[in-house]
């Protein structure tokens, strides 16, 4: 669907004729007998950032005051 297409040099206008031609081809290839048209979307989610001096830094390994085992006992599943 390309809502946030990251390409810098792309045609920003989708012409009506192109959309109609694409819809007609998709309809002829995938339309069901009842007139519905199935569609599948692949959602890709990515996040990126760059280090900055104002960001928090990770604590030293082993500096935690609570163990994950204790947290799991308190909030974990009943299984």
N, C-alpha and C positions, 0 to 999 in steps of 0.2 A: 504494500500500500504506500510505502515511502513517505509517510507524513513528515519525517525529519531527514530527508535525503541530504547527505553530507557532500554531495558532488558540487564543486564550485562552478563548473562550466556545464550547465545543462539548460535545455529549453524550458523556461518556466511557464509556458503556455501550452496547455493540452487542447488542441483544436477539437471542435465538436465532431468533425468528420472522423477523426482518429478514434475518438471514444466510441462512436456509433459502429465503426468498422470492427473494432475490437470486440464490442458486445455481440455483434452478429456472428463473428467467428466462434466466440466462446459458446454462444447459444447453440450454434449448429453442431458443435463438438460435444457439449456436456448437458444440454437441457434434458430434463426428465419428461416422460409422457404427460404428466399432470401440469406441465408448464413451469415448474420450479427449476431454478438453476442453482445447483450446489456450488459452494465456494469454500475454499480452505485457505487459511492464512497462517503464515509462519511468523511468530512474533519473536524478535530478537531484541534483547534488552542489554545494553552495555553502559557502564559508567566509567569515567576516567577522571583523573585529577593530577595535578602537579604539586609537588611538595612546596610548602610555603613556611617561612619562619614562624608565622603566627599559629600554625597548626599544632595540636597536641602531639607529643611523641609517645611511642610505646614505652611502657614500664619495663624495668629490668626483669628478665625471666626469673621466676621464683619469688617475686615480691608480693604476690597476692596474699591477702589475709583470710580468704575463704576458699575452700577447695570446691572443685566442680562436683565432687561426690556428695558434699554437704548440700549443695544447691539442688542436685538431683533428688536427694532424699526429701527435701522440703517441697519442691515444685514439680518433680518428675512424675511420670505416669504411674498408675497403680498396678501395672503389669508385673 
